[in-house]
Amino acid sequence: MRVAAKKSMRRAAPLLISARLSERVSLARGADGKLVVRLDDRSFALGTVGAAAAARAQELRTGLPLASLGSGRGSKELDAVVRRLARHGLLEFGLATRGGEDFLVVEPQVPDYWPHMPPLRETDTLALSRFAYMRRRGSDLVLESPRAGALFKIRDAKIAAAVTALATPQRVKALRRQPGFPGDALLALLLESQILFKLAATDDDGLRADEGDDDLVLWDFHDLLFHARSTQGRHADLLGGVYPYVGVIAPAPALRPRWPGKRIDLRRFADAARALSPFAALLRRRHSTRSYDAARPITLDELAHFLDGAARVLAQARPAPEFDDGGHAVRPYPSAGASYELELYLTINACEGLTRGFYHYDAGAHALAPIAVAAGELEAQLAGAAHAMGADTPPQVLITIAARFGRVSWKYRSIAYSLVLKDVGVLMQTLYLMATEMELGGCAIGIVDIDRFAKMTGIAFHVEGPVGQFALGRGAGGH
């Protein structure tokens, strides 16, 4: 058996990783020396490069081995070009034996993805993450995880079998002896992407829920997947109003078709003489405001009043001595199980009396705590909000609603993330009504970048992450 194992290991050819342009991307060098990227019907310059580097960059159409980046003419320029393309999410990476076709294609899901391969020791024990899954996408089989920065398109059934076998933890030494061993490069890529994880020496069965991070214990598979895939920042799918089914499926009508049978007309019960209550009138005045008065920004006094009325902690109760559930707080809006897991982070663009920047709203102390962030992140946050609203300019104040997920999932199973989203809905309406009452403009925003927020706060996306945004300011025309 030892002889057979050695022969099997000798037969395993070294694996090569190559970078290539995504299907919708092409490169061209202009007469001015600028390298132009074309993506569908858009184009932008990537910088000026020499002729040698531009010529070698064309190899990215079919595949440029990463090992060759440090050699040849224009190698430094070429390496810089490839890295910039990767930062824009314009590359994919193929894994193959020398001279062979790709048996696996790595498709980045985050803009700054780059394949890294941590070293593997024979004594390491690997297991498949409980967040990893395979599915059919068109005619492809893909392996992915909400924790991974890339998905893996599998083109060899043996690879799928090898991955699924890791549902039972196995030592690297034993894996290397198996016929058809996929190679250290693949295992390392999957380990770096957290599709596989390395067991601790003290772990008995390898099936622990934390996978090296205690905060993951609180997450069910479906919740973390939905959080990562229904927001921006951790996948490469199109988001927003892209109308994917125009010409494929007829749109649903604005009003549901009526049920048959005799209806009871409620209008005849209405008292025409009775005026609307102030609250009912407030509900009818509520609307979304997407343009703001640049000459008259919201004031710090108004912002303080707004937060006081909509989000401040009104009362707090300590946990019961016999059962420590973290205690409870009361705020102006309802929350599942009185969890009140939502936190408000304010990106200030224009507010009279308050410095432009990024702040956390301490609802218990009714105070703003400044958080130092890079200027580029602040601008990207505001620009992303403007784009999501379809507005020409960013809002005066952008409120990011983040959730401390463990506050809900510590108590609930299966429905934890759905409860968070319900809480976001009622908070959104509360913010709308408060803005309307103060004659300010507000607008709910459905897209938020969870990876950018993680960089700005330094908090992992599964610990405390954004679940909604709300624009606030003085509307153009006073509305």
N, C-alpha and C positions, 0 to 999 in steps of 0.2 A: 504494500500500500504506500510506503514511503517513496518507492521508486515511481509509482504512478503519480503521486502528488508532485514530485519534482518535475516530471515530464509535463504535467499540466501547467505548472508555474512557468516552465521554459517556453511553452507554447503561447503564453499570454503576451501579446505584442504591446509595446508602449503606446499610450494613448496621446493624441495630439488635440489641443484646443485651438480652434481658429475663430477669429472674429469676422463677421460679415455684415453688410448692410441689411436692414430689414427690407421686406419686399417692396414697400412703398417709397423707398429712399434711393436717390441717386446723387452722384457727385460730379462736379465739373469745375475746372479751373479757368477763370476768366483771363482776359488779356492783361488786366491789372494785377494778376497774381493771386487774387482772392479765390478761395475755395468756396464754391456755392453749393449749398445743400438744397435739394428739391424734395419736398415731401408732399405727395399728392399735387394739389394746385398751389402750394405755398413754396416760397424759397427764401433763404437767408444766407448771409455770408458767415463763414466759420473762422475767417481770418486769412492772412496772407501766408502762402507757403511756397517753397521753391519747386522747381519743375520736377526734381527727382522724387521728392516726397509726394507730390501730387500724382505722379505716374504710379508709384507703388501703392498709393491709396486706392487706385482703381482695382487692385487685387481684392479689395473688400467686397467686390461684387460676387466673387465665388468663394472667398475664404482666405484670410491672411493668418497664418499660424502666429499665435502670441509669442512663441519662442523666437521668432524672427524679428521682432520689433526693435531689438537692441543691436541689430547688425545691418550692414549695407548702407548705401548712400542715402542721406537725408533721414537717417534712423531716428534722431532726436525729434525732428519735425514731425515725422510720421507717428511716433509714439504720442506726441502732443495732440495730433489730429484725432487719432483713435480714442484717446482719453476724452477729448471734448465731445466726440460723437456719442460715447458711452454716457456721458453726463446728461446729454439731451435725450437719452433713451432711444437712440437710432440704430443700435447694433443688436445682433443676436450672436450666440456662440455655439459652434458645433463641436461635438466630441466624436473622434473617429480614430481608427488605427491608421498607421502611415499608408497612404495610397488607397485607403478604403473610403466608403461613403459614411456620412454621419449616422451613427446609431442613436444619437441623442442630440437634441437642439435645445439650448438654454435661451429662453425668452425673458429678458429683464422686465420686471414689473415696477421697479422704482428707478428714477432717472440716474442715480449715481451707482448703479450696480456694476460690479467688476468681479469676475470669477476669482476666488481665492481658494486655495487648497491647503487646509491645515494638515500638518504631518500626522500620520497614523502609526501607532505602534502595534506590534503583534498582540500585546496583552490588552489592548483597548477592546471594550465590548460596546457594540452599537445596537441600537433599536430604532424602529420606525416610530416617529412622533404620532401621538394620538390626534394631532391636528392635520396630518397629511392625508391626502386622498387622491385617487385616480378617477378620471372621468373621460367620456368621449366628447371631443370638440370637433364637430364635422366628422371627418374620417380619421382624425388623429386621436391618439391616447395621450393625455397629459397628466402629469404628476405635479401637484401643487399643495400649498399650505398658506393660510393667512399670515403665518410668521415669516414666510420666505420672501426674499427680494426678487425671486425669479420663479418661473414655472418651467417644467422640463417636458419637452415633447419627445415621447418615446417611440423609436422606430424599429425596435427589436423586441420581440415578445420575451426573449430570455432576460432582458433587463427588467421588464415588469415582474417576471417571476422572482428574480433575485431580490427586488425591492419588497415585494409582499412577504417573502420568506423572513424578512427582518422584523415582522410582527412579533416573532420570537427572538429575543436578544441573542446575538452571536458575537464571538470573538473574531477579531480581524485575522488572527492566525488561521482559524478554521475556515473563514471565508476565502482566504487566498488559496487554500488547498482544493476548493470545490471546482469541478469541471465547469468551464464557461464563466469563471470569475470575471466580473465586469471591470475590475481594475481599481487601483487606489484613487485614481483621478476622479472617477465617478463618485465613489464613496465620500471622498473629501469634499466634493462640490455639494453633495446632498447634506453632509454634516454642517458645512458652512452656512447653508440655507436653512438649517434647523428642521429639515425634513427627516433627517436622522439626528439622534442625540447620543452622546457618550455617557454611559452609565458610570456612576461613582463606585468606588471600590466597596463601599459599605452597602450598596443597593442589593437586595436579595433577588427580586423577580424582574427588575427592569421595567416594570409597568407603572411606576409611580406617576402621579398626576402633575408634579411640578416641572419635570424635565429640566431641572436646574434653575428654575425661577418660581419661587413660592407664590407669586401673584397669579401664575397660570392655573393653580389649583382651583381658583374661583370661577374659571371659565369652562363652559360646555363648548364642545366642538362647533355646534351650529351657531352659537352666539358670536364667537370670535370670528368665524367665517363671514357672517352677515355684517359685522362691524367693519371688517377690512374691505369687503367687496362692495358695500353700499356707500362708501365715502371715497374721497380722493386721496391719493398719496401712496397706496400700496397695491395698485394694479394698473395695467395699461389699457383697460377698456375705455371706450368713449363714455362720457358722462353728460348729463343735462338733456336739454331739449333737442335731440338729434333726429327725432322723427324716424326711427328705424323701420317702421312698417308702412310708410307711405307707399301706396300702390300694391301692397301685399295683403293687408287686412283693412277693411273699412273701419273708420273711427266710430267709437260708441257715441250716441247722441248726448247732448248736454243734459237733457231730461230723460229719465227712464220712461220707457213706454208704460202707459197706464194699465193697471190690473183691470180685468173685466168686472162687471157688476155695478150695482148702484152705489154711488159715492155719497158721503155726508159732507155737504158744503159748509165748511166752518166759517166762511165769511159772513153768513147771516147771524152768527153769534157775536160778532165783533161789535163793540160799542163805538160807533163813529164819533160820539161826543167825547169819549175818553181820550185824553192826550197820552202819548207815549211816556213811559216813565223815563227818568234821566238815564238809567242804565240801558234800557232798550234803545234809546236814542243814541247812546254812546256806541252800542254794538253796530248800529246802522251807519254811523259815521266812519267806522274803522275801514281803512284801506291801506294799500301798500304804496310807499313813497320811494321812488328810485332816483330822484334828482334833488339836490340840496343847494341852499342859498350860500354861495361861497363868501358873500359879503357879510353874512350874519351867522356866524357859527353858534352852535349851542354853547351855553355857559356852564361853568363848573357848578354854579348854584342849581341850575336846571338839572344837570346830570345827577347831582346828589339827591335832589327831590325825586327824580325818576327812579333811582335805585332804592331809595327809602320806601317808596310806595309799592314797588313791584317785587323786590327780592330780599329785603332785609330780614334778618332773623328777629322774630317778635318775642319768642320765649324759648327757653331751653330746659330740658329735663335730663337729669343724670340717670345712668343705667340703674336698674333695680339691683340691690345687693345679691339676690339669689340667682340673677341671670344677666350677665353683662352683654348687652347687645349694642354697646357703643353709645347709648343714650339717644335722645330725640330732640329735634328743634321744630319750631313752628314758623312758617313763612307765609306770605300772602297768597300762595297758590297751593293746590293739593299735590301730594306726592305718594307714590305707591308705598304702603307700609310705613308712612312717615319717614322714609329713608332720607329724603332731601339730599340726594347724591350729586346734584348739579351745582357746578361752580361757574362763575362768570369771569371771563378774561376780556379786558377792554383794549383794543387797538385804537389809540387816539390819533386822529388825523388833524382835526381842527376843533378845539374846545377852548373858549376864552377862559383864561385863568388856570389852564392845565397844560403842562409841557407835552409836546408830541412824543408818543412812546407806547409802551406795552405795560399793562397793569393787571393785577389780580384784585377782584373785589372781595374783600373780607366781609362777608355778610353778617358775621357775629359782631364785629367791631364797627361796622358801617364805615369802612376806610378803604383807600386804594393803596396797594403795595406795588411800587415800580419793579419791573423785571427787565434786566439788561438784555437786549437782543441786538443782533447785527442789523445795520441799517437796511441791507439788502433783504433780510427776512421780513422786516416791517413793511417795506414797499411791496414785496411780493404778496404779503397777506392782504393789503389794501387793494392791490390790483386784481387779485383773485376774486375778491368780493365784488368789485365793480363788474368784472367779466361775468360772474354768476348772475348778477342782477340785470345784465344787459344795459348797464349805465356807462356814460362817457367818463365819469369821474367817480372816485371812491367816496364812500360815506364819511361824514364828519366823525362818527364813532362807530366802530365795528365791535359788536359784542359776540364773543365766541363762547358758546355753552359747552362746557366739558363735564364729563361724568366721572366720578370716582366709582368705577364699576363694582368693586368689591363691596361697597356699601349696600348694594342691592343683591348681588349674587351670593353673599354670605348667608342670606336668609332664603332666597328663592332658587329653585332649579327649573330649567327648561324655559321659563318665561322671563328670566331676569332681564335680558336685553330688550325684549318687547316692552317691559315695564319702564325701562329707561326712556325709550322713544315716546311712550305715552306721556311721561313726565315732561319731556321736551315740548310736546304739543301744547300742554296746558300752560307751560311757562311762556311759550311763544305768544299765545293769546293774551296772557297777562301783560306781556311787554307791549303788545299792540294796543291794548286798551289804555294802558298808562300813557303811552305816547299820544294817543288820540285825545285823552282827557287834558293833556298839557299842551295841545295844539302843536305837537312835534310830529315829524315824519318818521315812520318805521317801516321796515321791510324784512320779512323772513327770507333767509337764504338757504337753499337746499343742498349746497355743495360746500364741503370744508375739507381741507388737506390735513389728514391726520399725521402724516410724516413731518410736515413743516411745523405743526404745533409741537411735536415731540422734540424737534431741534430747538425751538424757541424756549421751551420750558425745561428741557433736559429730563422729561418724564416719558417712560416707555409708553407706546400707544395703547397697550393693553392694561395699563395701570390707571392712568387718568387721561382720557382722550376726548377730542371734540365730537359732538353729536349734533351740532346745529350752530347757525350764526344768525345774527339780527343786526341790521343796519339802523342807525339812529342819527337824527340831526334835524336842523330846521329846514323844512321843505322849501323848494323854490316856489315863490309866489305866496309864502306864508303858510303852506299846507304841509 
